[in-house]
Amino acid sequence: MKINTHKEEEKSYEITNIDRNGKKTKTSEDYFLGGRGLGPWVTAMSAEASDMSSWLLMGLPGLAYATGFSQAGWTAIGLILGTYLNWKIVAKRLRHYTEVADNAITVPDFFSNRFKDDKKILSSISAVMSLIFFTVYTASGFAACGTLFNSVFGLNYQKSMIVCAIVIVLYTSMGGFLAASTTDLIQGLLMSFAIVIVLIVGVVNAGGVANVIAHGQAMEGFVDVMKEHDPETGGVIPILSGLAWGLGYFGMPHILVRFMAIRDPQEVKKSRNIAMIWVLISLSVAVCIGFTGAALYPNVAELAGNGNQRIFIYMTTHLFKGLIPLFMAGVILSGILAATMSTSDSQLL
C-alpha cells in the first residue's frame, strides 16, 4: 500500500508540474513565479542580471574612472559579499517557507502569511515601500536607455526613454515572470560578453596591464585602498560605505522572487555557484574598465562630472572604429540595453 501511494503521489506531482510548465500561464503562480519551475541556470542568471542593471556597465566603471579603487573597489567587494550571503542564508529557506506559508507568490504575501497578519498590515507596508522605491529605481533604468540612444545616435533623450519604457512594459505584461527570467538569462550573457570584450581591447590599446597599473599609481590615491583620488577624502568611511552596498540584497524583491521560483530547493547550491562566478567576473571587469578608461582618456572634457558614467560607451565607440564591423560594436553597446531591460522588467513585475 505504501509503495502504491508513493507512486500515486509521484504521478500527481508530475502532472502538476506539466500543467505548471505549460506554454500558457493559467494561474497567478504561473504569471508571478513561473510555476516555481526555474532551473538553476535561469535562476542564477536571472537573479544577477536583474540585480546589476545598467549600473554594471555605466555606474561602476564611471565610479572607478573618477575615484579609483577606494569607492569602486570596496563597493564591488561589498556587492560580492552581499550576493553570497543572500544566496547562502536566504535563498533555500525562502524557497521552502514561501510554499509552506500558504504558497505565497510575492514577498508582501509571504510576510502576511508567515506572521499570520490577517489585517494585511505587513503586506500593505511592504507593498507601498516597494512601489515608492522601485518607481525611482525603474525610472533610473529607463533614463539609462535614454542616455544610450542619445550618446550613440544623437536621438532625443526623453523620446528614447519613453519608447524603451513602452517596449519593456509591453513584453513584461504579456509574458510574465517566465518571459522576464528567460530573457534575463540571455541578457546576462550579453552583458558579460560586452564588458569582457571592451576590457580586453581597452587594455591592448593602453599598452598592456602594466601601463594601466602604472598610470593609476601615478595619480595620487587612485589605487590606494584607504582613500579616494580626491586627497581630502578617504579613511574608513569610504570602505564602510562601499561594503554597505551588499546589505541591500536581503531586501530586494526582484531578487528574492528568483529564490522563490527555483524548481527544487536542493538546486540552490548549484545556482549559487553559477551566480557567484558571474558576479565575481562581471564586477571585477567593470572596475577594471574604469581603470583602463582612465589610462586611455584621462583628460576628455565630455567625461568630466557626471559624464564619467559614459566611459563604457565612449570606449566602445572609439576603440572599435575600423577594428570590427559596426554591427558588432552595436551588439556590444546593446549590453547596456540588456542590463537595463533585465532589471526593469523584474522590478515592474
C-alpha positions in Angstrom: 0.0 0.0 0.0 2.8 2.4 0.9 4.5 1.8 -2.4 1.4 2.3 -4.4 0.6 5.5 -2.5 4.1 6.8 -3.1 3.8 6.1 -6.8 0.4 7.8 -7.0 1.9 10.9 -5.3 4.8 11.0 -7.7 2.4 10.7 -10.6 0.2 13.5 -9.2 3.3 15.7 -8.7 4.4 15.1 -12.3 1.0 16.1 -13.7 1.0 19.2 -11.6 4.5 20.2 -12.9 3.5 19.5 -16.5 0.5 21.7 -16.0 2.5 24.4 -14.4 5.2 24.4 -17.0 2.9 24.5 -20.0 3.2 27.2 -22.6 0.3 29.3 -21.2 0.2 30.8 -17.8 -3.0 29.7 -16.1 -2.7 30.9 -12.5 -1.2 33.8 -10.6 1.6 31.5 -9.5 2.4 30.8 -13.2 2.5 34.5 -14.0 4.4 35.8 -11.0 6.7 32.8 -10.3 6.8 30.8 -13.5 5.0 27.9 -11.7 8.1 27.6 -9.4 9.8 25.8 -12.3 13.0 27.7 -12.9 16.2 25.6 -13.4 19.5 26.6 -11.7 21.0 28.4 -14.7 18.0 30.6 -15.3 17.5 31.3 -11.6 21.1 32.3 -11.1 21.5 34.4 -14.3 18.1 36.0 -13.9 18.7 36.9 -10.3 22.1 38.5 -11.0 21.2 40.2 -14.3 18.1 41.7 -12.8 20.2 42.9 -9.9 23.0 44.6 -11.7 21.1 46.8 -14.2 22.8 49.4 -16.4 24.8 50.4 -13.3 27.2 47.5 -14.1 28.2 48.9 -17.4 27.8 52.6 -16.7 27.7 53.4 -13.0 30.5 51.2 -11.6 33.0 51.8 -14.5 32.3 55.5 -14.2 32.9 55.4 -10.4 36.2 53.6 -10.9 37.2 56.1 -13.7 36.5 59.1 -11.4 37.6 57.9 -8.0 39.9 54.9 -8.3 39.8 51.8 -6.2 38.6 53.2 -2.9 34.9 53.7 -3.8 34.6 51.4 -6.7 36.7 48.5 -5.4 35.1 48.4 -1.9 31.6 48.7 -3.5 32.3 45.7 -5.7 33.6 43.7 -2.7 30.5 44.7 -0.7 28.3 43.5 -3.5 30.1 40.2 -3.9 29.8 39.5 -0.1 26.2 40.6 -0.1 25.4 38.3 -3.1 27.0 35.3 -1.5 25.3 35.8 1.9 21.9 36.3 0.4 22.2 33.1 -1.6 23.7 31.2 1.4 21.3 32.5 4.2 18.1 33.4 2.4 17.6 31.5 -0.8 16.8 28.0 0.3 14.9 29.0 3.4 12.7 31.4 1.4 12.0 28.9 -1.3 10.8 26.4 1.3 8.9 28.7 3.6 7.0 30.6 0.9 5.5 27.4 -0.3 4.7 26.3 3.3 3.2 29.8 4.1 0.1 29.2 2.0 2.1 29.1 -1.2 2.9 32.8 -1.1 3.8 34.2 -4.5 5.1 37.6 -3.6 7.3 38.9 -0.8 4.4 41.0 0.8 2.3 37.9 0.5 4.9 35.9 2.4 5.1 38.4 5.2 1.4 38.3 5.9 1.1 34.5 5.7 4.3 33.8 7.6 3.3 36.1 10.6 -0.4 35.4 10.3 -1.2 39.0 9.7 -4.9 38.8 8.9 -5.2 42.6 8.7 -2.6 42.6 5.9 -0.7 45.5 7.6 2.8 44.0 6.8 1.9 43.3 3.2 0.5 46.8 2.8 3.6 48.5 4.2 6.0 46.3 2.2 3.9 46.9 -1.0 3.9 50.6 -0.6 7.7 50.7 0.2 8.3 48.6 -3.0 6.1 50.9 -5.1 7.8 54.1 -3.9 11.4 53.0 -4.2 11.1 50.8 -7.3 9.4 53.6 -9.1 12.6 55.6 -8.7 14.9 52.6 -9.4 13.0 51.6 -12.5 13.0 55.2 -13.7 16.8 55.3 -13.4 16.9 52.3 -15.8 14.7 54.0 -18.3 17.0 57.0 -18.0 20.0 54.9 -18.9 18.2 53.8 -22.1 17.7 57.5 -23.0 21.4 58.2 -22.3 22.5 55.3 -24.5 20.5 56.3 -27.6 21.3 60.0 -27.1 25.1 59.2 -26.9 25.2 56.8 -29.8 22.7 58.1 -32.2 22.1 61.6 -31.0 18.4 60.9 -30.6 16.1 62.8 -28.3 16.8 61.7 -24.7 13.2 61.8 -23.5 11.6 60.2 -26.5 14.2 57.4 -26.5 13.5 56.8 -22.8 9.7 56.7 -23.4 10.0 54.2 -26.3 12.2 51.9 -24.3 9.9 52.1 -21.3 6.9 51.1 -23.5 8.7 48.1 -25.0 9.8 46.8 -21.6 6.3 47.3 -20.1 4.7 45.5 -23.0 6.7 42.4 -23.0 6.8 42.2 -19.2 3.0 42.5 -19.1 2.4 39.9 -21.8 5.0 37.3 -20.8 5.1 37.4 -17.1 7.8 36.0 -14.8 8.9 33.2 -17.1 9.4 35.5 -20.1 11.3 38.0 -17.9 13.5 35.3 -16.4 14.3 33.6 -19.7 15.3 37.0 -21.4 17.3 37.8 -18.3 19.5 34.7 -18.9 20.2 35.9 -22.5 20.7 39.5 -21.4 23.1 38.4 -18.6 25.3 36.5 -21.1 25.3 39.5 -23.4 26.3 41.8 -20.6 29.3 39.5 -19.8 30.4 39.3 -23.4 30.2 43.1 -23.8 32.3 44.1 -20.7 34.9 41.4 -21.2 35.5 42.4 -24.9 35.7 46.1 -24.1 38.2 45.4 -21.3 40.5 43.2 -23.5 40.5 45.7 -26.3 41.0 48.6 -23.9 44.0 47.0 -22.2 45.6 46.2 -25.5 45.2 49.8 -26.7 46.5 51.1 -23.4 49.8 49.2 -23.9 49.1 46.3 -21.6 48.2 45.7 -17.9 51.5 47.2 -16.7 50.7 50.5 -18.3 47.2 50.7 -16.9 48.6 50.0 -13.4 51.5 52.4 -13.8 49.0 55.2 -14.8 46.9 54.5 -11.8 49.9 54.6 -9.5 51.0 58.0 -10.9 47.7 59.6 -9.7 47.5 60.3 -6.0 45.2 57.9 -4.2 43.8 56.3 -7.4 44.9 52.7 -6.4 45.0 53.3 -2.7 42.6 51.1 -0.8 42.2 53.6 2.0 41.5 56.9 0.2 39.9 58.3 -2.9 41.6 60.0 -5.8 40.4 63.3 -4.1 43.1 63.7 -1.4 40.7 65.4 1.0 38.6 62.3 1.4 39.4 58.8 2.5 39.8 56.6 5.5 37.4 54.1 6.9 34.2 55.9 5.7 34.6 55.0 2.0 35.3 51.4 3.0 32.3 51.0 5.2 30.1 52.9 2.6 31.2 50.6 -0.2 30.8 47.4 1.8 27.3 48.5 3.0 26.0 48.2 -0.6 25.9 44.4 0.0 23.3 44.8 2.7 20.7 45.9 0.1 20.4 42.4 -1.3 18.5 41.0 1.6 15.5 43.3 0.8 15.3 43.3 -3.0 12.0 41.7 -4.0 13.1 41.2 -7.6 16.0 39.1 -6.5 14.1 37.3 -3.7 11.3 36.1 -6.1 14.0 34.3 -8.1 14.8 32.2 -5.0 11.0 31.6 -4.6 10.8 30.3 -8.2 13.5 27.7 -8.4 12.0 24.3 -9.0 13.9 22.4 -6.3 15.4 23.8 -3.1 18.2 21.3 -3.5 19.3 23.1 -6.6 20.0 26.4 -4.8 23.7 25.5 -4.2 24.3 24.9 -7.9 22.5 28.1 -8.7 24.5 30.0 -6.1 27.8 28.7 -7.6 26.8 29.9 -11.1 25.7 33.3 -9.7 28.9 33.8 -7.8 31.1 33.1 -10.8 29.2 35.6 -12.9 29.2 38.2 -10.2 32.9 37.9 -9.5 33.8 38.2 -13.2 31.4 40.9 -14.0 32.1 43.3 -11.1 35.9 42.8 -11.4 35.8 43.5 -15.1 33.6 46.6 -14.7 36.0 48.1 -12.2 39.0 47.3 -14.4 37.2 49.0 -17.4 37.1 52.2 -15.3 40.8 52.0 -14.6 41.6 51.3 -18.2 39.4 54.1 -19.4 41.3 56.5 -17.0 44.6 55.4 -18.6 43.3 55.8 -22.2 41.3 59.0 -21.8 42.5 60.9 -18.8 41.5 64.4 -19.9 38.4 64.2 -22.0 36.1 67.1 -21.3 32.9 65.2 -22.0 33.8 62.6 -19.4 34.1 65.2 -16.6 31.5 65.3 -13.8 28.5 63.0 -14.4 29.9 62.3 -17.9 32.2 59.7 -16.4 29.2 57.3 -16.5 29.6 57.3 -20.2 33.1 55.8 -20.1 31.9 52.4 -21.4 30.0 54.0 -24.3 33.0 56.3 -25.0 35.5 53.4 -25.1 33.2 51.2 -27.3 32.6 54.0 -29.9 36.3 55.0 -30.0 38.1 51.7 -29.6 36.2 49.7 -32.1 36.3 52.1 -35.1 37.7 50.1 -38.0 38.6 47.2 -35.7 35.4 45.2 -36.1 32.2 45.6 -38.2 29.9 48.3 -36.9 27.3 45.6 -36.3 29.5 44.0 -33.6 30.1 47.3 -31.9 26.3 47.7 -31.8 26.0 44.3 -30.2 28.5 45.4 -27.5 26.7 48.6 -26.8 23.4 46.7 -26.6 24.8 45.2 -23.4 23.7 48.4 -21.7 20.2 48.0 -23.1 20.2 44.3 -21.9 21.3 45.4 -18.4 18.6 48.0 -18.2 15.9 45.7 -19.5 16.8 42.7 -17.3 16.4 44.9 -14.2 13.4 47.0 -15.2 11.2 44.0 -16.3 11.9 42.3 -13.0 11.1 45.4 -11.0 7.9 46.1 -12.9 6.7 42.5 -12.4 
